[in-house]
Structure formats: C-alpha cells, structure tokens
C-alpha cells in the first residue's frame, strides 16, 4: 500500500458500523484516501502559492477540501 497504515483504516470502517472488515476493504479505502489526500494537498499548495506563501496552512487545506467537494 502507501503512506497510510492499514490498522487505522480498519478502525475508521468499524467506527462507521462495520462489524467485520476484510483486508481488501482496508486496502481499497486506503488507496482512495491517499488519492483524495494528494488531490487536496495539490490544491492547498496552489492556494498557498497564490497567496504568496510557501507554508501551507490549515485554511489552505480547508479551502481545498471545499473546492474539491
């Protein structure tokens, strides 16, 4: 897989009500989350650069999420 560990992904699914979680489901959600996080990050970096900053802030992330929703 990638950057996000499997165990927390399984917990997220169980916290959402999944009684049993297959490893393939954890891996699939992990891939989706990593791609989504990368897309958000790319947009947040663009927002920071547009504002003349090199530091990505929480507000950049929040705006990027809203823009991708």
Secondary structure, 3 states (H helix, E strand, C coil): CCCCCHHHHHHHHHHCCCCCCCHHHHHHHHHHHHHHHHHHHHHHHHHHHHCCCCCCCHHHHHHHHHHHC
